[in-house]
Amino acid sequence: MTRSVSHILPGDYTRLGANYDGDGVNFALFSAHAERVELCLFSEDGNTEISRIALPEFTNEIWHGFVPGLRPGALYGFRVHGPYDPEAGHRFNSHKLLMDPYARELVGEVSWGQAQFAYKLDNEEKDLSFDNTDSASSVPKCRVVDGESYNWEGDRKPTIPWSSSIFYETHVKGFTNLHPAIPDALRGTFEGLGHKQIVEYVRSLGITSIELLPIHWFPDDPHLLDKGLKNFWGYNTLGFFAPASRYYGPNGLNGLRDMVRAFHDVGIEVILDVVYNHTAEGNELGPTLSFKGIDNFSYYRTLPDQHRYYVNDTGTGNTVNTSHPRVLQMVTDSLRYWAEAMNVDGFRFDLGTILGREPEGFDQRGGFFDAVGQDPVLSRLKLVGEPWDIGPGGYQVGGFPPGWAEWNDKYRDTVRDYWKDEDGTTQDFAARILGSGDVYDLRGRRPWASVNFITAHDGFTLNDLVSYNEKHNEANGEDNKDGHDHNRSFNYGIEGPADDEAVNEHRERQKRNFLATLFISHGSPMLLAGDEFGRSQAGNNNAYCQDSELSWVHWEGQPESAQALTQFTKNLISLRRQHSILRRESWRDGMQVFWFNPGGGHQTAEHWDDAGSTTIGLRLIREVPLSTDEWNDILILFNPHDGDVVFKLPEAADGWTRALSTVGPEIEEENVEGAEYLMTSRSLAILRANRGAGE
């Protein structure tokens, strides 16, 4: 139980946050512009403030103090005194209890109202006014955590080579909440995700790296709660060290660690989607919950000549100021904490361009990239950037430094257009499936730097991509105005679910085409969870607020076609893992690349320039050790047309065997007779050269 405290020692400024050493707890908080910082300790239920004492020391812009005898489990927060001068960028208000940026756990939720706002909501001048309502009863409390309490002995990070990596993007609750094998108490939790049935399913697909939508602590936005909705995706972080307690099961914080260990035990990495580009405090009219009241001018980028307002390169109201050394330290400390205390294997950075922004714009040699690149812990992890934001020069696909991979939306858009048989897509499609060398073959970057995806959490699922021409986001309460309008989708004649067999056959074949393209492309493939069996969101392409059956994965009642698609996906992944010719590690591996037209000749400039000529063949040849069964000579044929095309085959000494066709879900080898191959409409085929007896 937390006790009242009246005595506090100077403590140590070098370890930020609340750190227990066996004798007590050291508290340290960065604030360059504060005049005084008070530590507030709370009762076990968080309802009563039992002590308020000033941190006694201020060293190198760090306020610090040590409380003897205080133990893990204690609940606390800070009150920070300083000028309330929005025009100068300062928003101190000691009536607002503030969360420690380094808090390892947060207890409770935000109960929205006037108390969370440093200004009077009904004042005409808005944030220039000042509110003295105390917020302690309506905001989460920080909990002191003993970071050494979990035994990681025996846990080994899988360390999957980049060239062998296969990402699987999913959501803790969405993936587990309807799974029939998971006990009710574990559904929607970290422990549910680590349940043996879930782990075994992911392993059975052939996945190497499970990528989780944000699990850092985030609140539900008041405007969503007012509409009966929630922040489902979680891209609104407030606690960069604290897990989202909404995903806690019976074992709390250790349930998260158990989940990581469960995936490691079967050789699967855990990758976290992280949001360091903005926080949940919004713009100048947003709440004061943590950073804004601790040192607004340091933590956020403000307009150079109007410090009352924020730079909004994120589109969310504020932008985290990673140009400030202490803010940069917080981000890298957070990353190291998750890598070392939680044993995660890598990160995908939401709106990652923000992290490379300096006052003069994006810089791939900026402070964040330099700090991560030389860090002995972080530089060894898988680092994936979402290489865009809405600020000037914000589109940076290909612009991240060596060592980083990037979500490649050029791949997504081109592959979608190609399989719609859009004119003029062939040459770009050719570049995308070969690893986007036009984008990434620079400075020693490898093909794996391109994270290839057809679908992701943001946008249509694979099923909806071939079932809807238009978005259907009415359930979001924004009159269907939110979400993308240019989806590059096609419904094959009927909007939504269809009873027409021909329409459904077209859709199933296109799903196979997309999946096959994804897994035969060079680069790092990412599969959206549920796409392997045709999960639908009823045409909603922006389900960020849908914590409901619309977003949750439905495991029961799947049609036969769903089961067939799952097996098809497993077989594709198996082929990719067996044959390195489909997942080249280097641009300079000696692989020979040839493009053919249906007439059997090599693609010429004239063929590439023919906008309507989209049926093509790709031949890859690479020597492999004779002792292996790996393919060393393959021909991949693509026909996005709605009509059949006869393809004249290039010569192979011992002929060809069809190894895969997307015409049906079965993957069965069949010898190819003659010198021609009939490419069925809207299909992909892989032919392998037969190896003679002497080979």
N, C-alpha and C positions, 0 to 999 in steps of 0.2 A: 504494500500500500504506500502511496506517495505521502510523505510527511511535510509539514510546514517547514520552510527553510528561512533562516534569518542570517546565516553565516555563509559566506562564499569567498573562495580564495582566488588569486589572480589567474591561475590556470595557464593554458598553452594556446597560442594563437595559430599554430601551424597545422592543426587538424580541424577543419571546418565541420560544423554540425554538432551532434551530441554523441560523444564517444565515452563508453564505459571502460574503465581500466582495472576493475576489481575492487577499487577503493572508493569510487565515486564516478561522477559524470562530468566531463569537460564540455563546455558549450563555447562555440566560436561562430561568429556571424559577421560576414563582410557587409559593411556599409560605409562608403567614403564620405557621405554627406550628413549622416545622422549626428545628433547632438547627445543622445543618450539612448541606451538599449536596456529594456527590462525583460528579465526572464520570468515567465508566469508558469507556475506549476499547478496542476489540477488534480482533483480527486479521481479515484479509480474509475468512476463512471463518466468523467469528463464534464460534469455539470457544475462543479464548484471550484472557483479559483482560490487555492489555499495559500499561495505564496506569490509575492511579486517583489523581485529584488533586482537592482541594477547590476549589469555586468560591470565589474570594477575596472577593467583594463581596456585600453585602446592602443593596439600595436599594428603598424603597417596597414591601417584601414580595417583592421579586424577587431571587433568587440568580443571579449572573452572572459570566462570565469569558470571556476571548478567548484562543484558542490560535493563535499565529502559525504559518503554514506548513501548517496542516491543510487538507485539500482535500475536495471532494465525493467521495462514495463511502465515507468513513470511517464505521465502525460504532460506536455508542455507546449508553449507557444511564445511568441515575442511581441512586445509592444515597442515601437521604435519612434523616438521623439526627434523632431526636426522641423524645418520650415514647410508650411503648406503654401506653396507658391507655384501653381501649375504653369504660369507663364515662363518661369525659369526652369521648368522640368521637374520640380520637387513636389511630391504628393504625400508627405509624412502626415500621419494622423494616429496618435497613440491610443485613440479609442477603438481602433481596429486590431483585433488579435491576428497575428500574422504567422503563417506556416513557415517553418524552417526550410529553406531551399534544399538542405541536405538531409531532411527527415527520412529515415529508413522505413517508417510506417506512419500512416495517417488513419485516425480513428474518427468515425462519424462522417456525416455528409453536410453539404451546404444547405441551410434552410433559408431560401432566398427572401430578401426583403430589404428595407432601408439600411439595416445594420451593416451590410457588406459594402456599402458605398460611402466613400469618404466625403461626398458632397450631398446636398439635399436634393432628392430626386424631383421634388416639386418646385425647385427654385428656377426662376427664369434664366439665370446665368449658369445654371447647371454646375459643371465641375469647378467653377470659380468660387462657388459657395463652400461652406464647411459644415460637416455633420458630426455631432458628438455622441451619436448612438453607439453604445458598446456592442461589439459583434461577438464576444466570446461565447455566448450561448448558442450561436447559430452557425459556427464554422467548425471544421474538423480540428482535432488536436493531434500534435505530433507525439509519437511514442518512442522512448529510448529503447534501442534494440541492442542485444549482445551479438555482435557480428561473428563471434567465434563459436556460437552454440551448435552449429550444424557440422556433422562429420562427413566430409567429402571423400574420405579414404576409399580407394578403389574405383572412384569415378574417373573415367578417361574420356577426354574430348576426342570425337571421331577424327577430326582434322582431315576432312574429305578434300582431295585435290580439286582445284577449281574446275579443271577440265572434265571431271566426273560428276560435278554437282548437278542436282535436280531439285529445284525449289518447289515447295508446296505451300501456297498462301492460304491461311485460314484464320479463324477467330475462335478464341477459347470457348465462349458460350455458344456461338452459332454452330460450332462443330459438334458439341457434346449434348446440347440441351434436349434433344429428341432421340438420343441413341438408346435403344431398348436394353442393351447389356449393361448400361451404367446405372448404378443405384441412384435413386432420386436425390439423395443428399449430396451426391457428387456431380450431378448434371450442372453444366455451366460453370464449372470450377477448374482450377489448375489440376487438382487431383483427378477430376474427370477426364481431362485431356491426357493425363499420364496413366489412365487406366489401361490394363493390358490389352483389352479389346481394341481400343483406339490405336495404341502404339503398334500392335500387330497389323492392323489394317493399313496404316501408313507404310509400314515396312513392306507389306505384301505388294504394294504398288511399285516398289523399287525406288521410292523417294530417299534422297540423302539428307535433305535439309528442310525442316518444317519452319515456315516463316509466319510469325504471329502478328496480327494486327495489334495496335498499341496496348500494352499492359501496364504502362506507367499510370500513376493515379491521375484521374481526371473527373471533373464534376459533370453533372447533367445541366445543360444550358436552360435557364429559366423559360425562354421562349418555347423550347421544346416541351418542357414539363407542362406549360400552360395548354398545350395542344394534346396532352396525353401521350407524348412521345419521349424518347430518350436519345442520348448520344450513344449510339450502338457501336460505331467504329472506334471511337476513343481518340480522335485526332484533336485533342484540346487539353494537353497535359498541364498539370500544375505541380506534380511531385516527380521530379526526375530521378529520385532514388527510391521512391516508394511504389510498391506494386499496387495495382487497382484492387482494393479490398473486396470489390463486388465479385471477384473471381476466387475468393478464398473458400476453401472447403473446411472440414473439421480440423485440419492441421495448420490452418492459417498460412503464415509466411513459409513454413517448411514444406507445405504442400506444393508450392511453386518449385522449390528445390527438388522435391521428390519427382516432379514431372520432368524436369531437365534430366535428372539421373535416369529415369525410365527410358527416355529417348536415346540417351548416350549408351545405355546397355545394349541396344540393338543397332548401334552404329549410325544413328541419325543425329545430325546437328540441330541446334535450336537457334534460330535467327529472330531477332526482335525488330519490329518496325518502330522507329523512335521519332519523336517530334520535338526537336530542339530549335525549330525555327520561330515558334511563337508560344505563348502561354494562354491559359484560360482567362486572363484578366482583361482581354479586349482592348478597345481604344480608350480615349480620354473619358468616355462615359461608362467604362466598364468597372467592375468591382475591384476593391482593394482586399486581396486575400493573402498576398505574399510579397513578391518582388516589387510591386508598385509602391507598397508602403515601406519597404526596407531601403530601397535606393533606386527609385524610378529612373533617374537620370543616367545611372550606370548600367542597369540591366536591359534597358530598351533603347532602340534607336529613335531619336526624336528629330523632327524637321529642323534643319540647321538654323533657320531664322524664326521659328515658331515652336519653341520647346514644349509648349502645351500639347502639341499634336505629335502623333507617332508616324514614323515611316511605316508604310503598310505594304511592303513588298510581298507579304504572305497572303493578303486578301482576308485576313482574319482580325484585323484591327491593330495589331502590334507586331514588332519584329525584334527578336532577341539580339542583343548587341554583342556578338561574339568577337568584335574588335577590342572589347575591354578585356584586359588580361585576367581579371578575377571571374568574369562571366565565362570566358574561354576555359579557365580552370575548372569551373563548375561543370561544364559540359564534359570535359575529358575525365574529370573525377567520377562523374556519373557513369560514363562508359566503362571505365576500369572497374567500378564497383559491380556492375552487372556481369562483367567478364570474369571477375575474380571471386566475388562473394556468391554469385548465382551461377557461375560456370557456363554462361551462354557463349555461343560460338561466333556471333557476328551480328551486324546491324544493317538494317535498311533505313536510310535517312529520308524522311518525308520532306518534300520541298528542299532537297539538299543543297540547291544553289545558294540558299540563304546563308549556309554555313561558310561559303567561300566569299561572301560579300565583305568588302572593306569600304571605307567612306567613298572611295573613287569608283566602286563597282566590283563585279565578280573578278576574282583573282585566284587561279588554281595554285598559286604559290602564297595564298593568304595564310593568316595565322592558324586557322583551324586545320587546314590541310597539312601545314608544316608540323604542327604539334602532333597530329595523329601519325604522320609518316615516320617520325623519329621515335615514337613511343614504343618501348620494347614489348608492351602488352598489346596495345591496340593495333599496331602495324601488322601483327600476325593473324588478326581476325579477318573474317569475311566482311568487307565493307562495300555496301551497295548504295549508290546515290539515286534519288529521284531527281534528275538533273534539270529541273525547271522550277521557276516561281513566276509571279506576275510582275516583278519589277523590271526596270530597264535592263536589257541584255540578259533576261532571266532564263532564256532557253539555252541550255548548255549541254545538250546531248553530244558526247564526244569531248567535252571540255574539262572533264575531271582529270586529276593527275594520275600518273602510273600507280598501280597498286589497287585502284578502285575499279569496281564494276558499276554499270549503270542500267537502270530500266531504259530499254530502247523502244520508245513509242513509235519510231520510224518503222521498226519491225512490225509492231501491232497493226499500224495503219496500212502498211503496204500489203501484208498478208491478207488482211480482210478485203482490201480492194481487189487483189489478184483473184481470190476465189469467188468474187462477184463478176469476174471476167471484165473488169474495167479496162478500157483501152489505155495503152501507154504505161502499163504497170510492170511489164516483163523485165526490163533492165534493172529497175529498182528491186524487184522481187529477187532477182538473181544475186544481187549484192547482199540482201538481207539473209538469205538462207546459207550463204557462205561466211557468215559471221560479221557482216557489215565492216569489211576491211576499209571501205572508203571513209569510215568514221573512226575506227579504233586502231588501225594499223599505223600507229604513231608512237614514238618514244618507247618502243619495246613493249607496248601493251599487247595483250593476247586476245584471241577470239572470245575467250570466256568473259571479257569485259562487257560484252553485249548480253544483258539479261533479256532473253527473248520471251515474249508473252503475247498471247492472243487476247486474253481477258485477265482482269484483276478485280479486286474488291470494288473499285470505282468504275462503273459501267455495266453493260450487259454481261450476264453469264453466257457461257458457250451456247446453251440451249436457247436462250433468249436472243442471241445474236442471229440465229437462223429461224426465229419464230416471230419477230416483231420488226416492223419498219419504223415504228415510232416509240418513244419512251412512254411509259405509263406510270407516272409518279404521283398520281392523285392522293395516295395514302399519306404522302409527306406533308400535306396541308399547305402547299404553296401554289395551288392551281396549276400544277404540272409545269411550272415555269423553271424549276430547278433541274439540274442535271444536263448532260450533253445533248445537243440536238443533232449533231453529226456523228451518228454511230457506225456508219459503214455496215449496216445490217441489211438483211433481206428475209422476208417472211415466206417466200415461195407461193404467194397467192392468197394466203389466209392469215389474218392478224391473230396471233396467239395460238392456243391449242387447236389441233385440227383432227377431224375424223377421216379426212381424205388420205387414203393409203399412199398415193403418188406423192403428195405433199410431204408426208412424214418420211417417205423413203429419201426424197431429196434432202430433207433436213438431217437425217441420220448420216447420210453419205458426206454431207458437208462437215458435220462434226468430226467424222473420221479424217477428212481432208485436213482440217485445221490441226487436229491432234498429231497426225502423221507429219505434217509440215513442221510443227513445233519440235518434235523429237528427232527429226533427221537434220535439222538446221544446226550449223556450227554456232557456238555460243553457249550460254547457260540457260536452259529452259526453265520457265516457271509455270506451274499448273495451278489454276484456281481450284480450291477444294470443292468437290462436287461436280466439276465439269466432266470428270471421268464417268459419271452416270447420268449426266443431263439435268443437273439441278436448275430449277427455274426460280426467278423472283417476280414472275407475272409481268415482266416487261419493265420493272422498276430499275432504272439504271443509276440511282443515287440513293441507295438504301441506308444511308448513314444514320438515320434516326429510327430505323425499324428494328427494335429489339422485340421481334415477334416471329411468328411462323413464316412470315414472308422472307426473312433473312436466315432463319435457322435451317440447317441441313436436315432434310427428311430422309430417314434411313429405311423406313418400312414402306411396303406397298409399291416398290419399284417395279415397273413393267419389264418384260423380258428384254426389250431393247436396251434398257439401262444396264442390265447385267452383262449383256453382250458388249456394250461400249466400255464397261469397266475392264473386262477381260482384254479387249482390243488395246486399251491404254496400257495395261500391264505388259502385254506382249511388245508393244512399241518401246516401252522403257527398257525391257529386257534386251531387245535388239540393240538399242543405243549403248547399253552397258557392255554388251558382248563385243561390239565392233567399234574400235576406236576411229575408224574412218568416218563415223558419224559425229564425232566429238573431238575434232582436232584440237590439240593443245597449243600449237604454234603455227604462225603463218609460214614458217620456213622449215616445214617438216618433210619436204620433198614430195608432197602430194601433187599429182598432176590433175588439172581441172580442164574439162572440155565441155562446151555447150553445143547441142545439136538441135536442128529443126526437124520437123516431122518427115521431111524428105530424106533424112539421113545424113545431110551435110552439116558441116560446122556452121554455127551462127556467125553471120557476117555483120558488118555495120548496117547493111541494108536490112537484114532481118531484125536487128535490135531496134532500128528506127521505125519499123512497121508497127504502128500503134495497135493494130488489130491482131497481130500475131502473138498469141499468148501461150500456145501449146509448145512446150520446150522439153528438152532432155538434158540432164546433167550427168556427166560421167566423171567419176573420181577413181583414180588409180594410185595406190601407194603400196610399196613393198612391206610385207610383214614377215616375221619369222616363219619358216616353213613348218615349224612344229605346232603352230596354232591353227585353229579353225576360223580365224578372223577373216572377214571379207577383205580382199585387196583390190577388187575391181568391180565397181557397181555402176548401174545406170538407173537414175531416178527420172521417171517420166511424169510430167504434170499436164493435165488437160482441164482447164477451168470452163471450157465451152459447154453449152447445153446440148452438144451433138458429139457423136463418136468421131475419133480421128485415128487414121491408120498411121503408125509410126514405123518408119524404116529403121531397123536396128543397125548400129555400127558393128563392125566385125569383132568377134571374140573367138579365140583359137578353138575353144571347146564348147562354144555355144553359151546360151543364157538359161538361167532358171529364175522364174518369178518367185521372189521371196515374200512379197507383200503386195496386196491390192486393196484399195479402199472401197472397191465396188461392194464388198460385203464385209462383215465384222470378223470373219475367220481369217487367220493368217496361216496359210498352207502353201508349202512350196510346190511348184509345178514347172516341169520342163517346158521351155518355149520352143515350139516347132517352127521352122522356117525363118525367114529374114525380116518378118514384119510382126508388129504387135498391135492389136486393136485396143486403143485407149478409149474405154467407155466414157461417156459424157461425165463431166465433173468428177474426175477421179485422179488418183495418184498411184503409181506403181513403182516398186523397187525390183530391179532385176540384178542378179549377181552373175558374174562370169564364172562358168564352170572351171574347176581346176583339174587339169589332166592328171593322169596316174603318176606322172613324174614330178608333179609339183607338191 
